[in-house]
Amino acid sequence: MSFPLRFVLRQAAEGAVFQHMALCSPTRQLMHWVLPGPAQRLLIEVPYYYLCEASDSASLPEVEVDTGECTIAQAPEESPTEALRHHVEAGHLLLRLHGHRLEGDFTLARLSSNSHIWRFSLGHSMPYTITLKQ
């Protein structure tokens, strides 16, 4: 049985500088990142943010900023959790968020294979590829 992934965006208190974004299944949190500022600025004035991947033991703050459905581009509908795992391992996620404040297509790209830092940007962009000509 297929189920949609959900995203939640939270902060510690009203006006807090840092926000936390998590992707969740109906039963558990699957991924968690810390944003350096309000994610909504991404839609208006900032082209991208660098996010830090949070540890599994880090809990989400209490104040909910936004929540909604999340789909992964090019993922089979019957297995969104497995698709998320695959794309996280690959270091590149193309997401469509359907929230009250965050609505649209976003890219999460790991800066390097062993990094906990991800670039979060508006729109879908593919990872850089280099073609060598002989």
Secondary structure, 3 states (H helix, E strand, C coil): CCCCEEEEEEECCCCCCCEEEEEECCCCEEEEEEECCCCCHHHHCCCEEEEEECCCCCCCCCEEEEEEEEEECCCCCCCHHHHHHHHHHHCEEEEEEEECCCEEEEEEEECCCCCCEEEEEECCCCCCCCCCCC
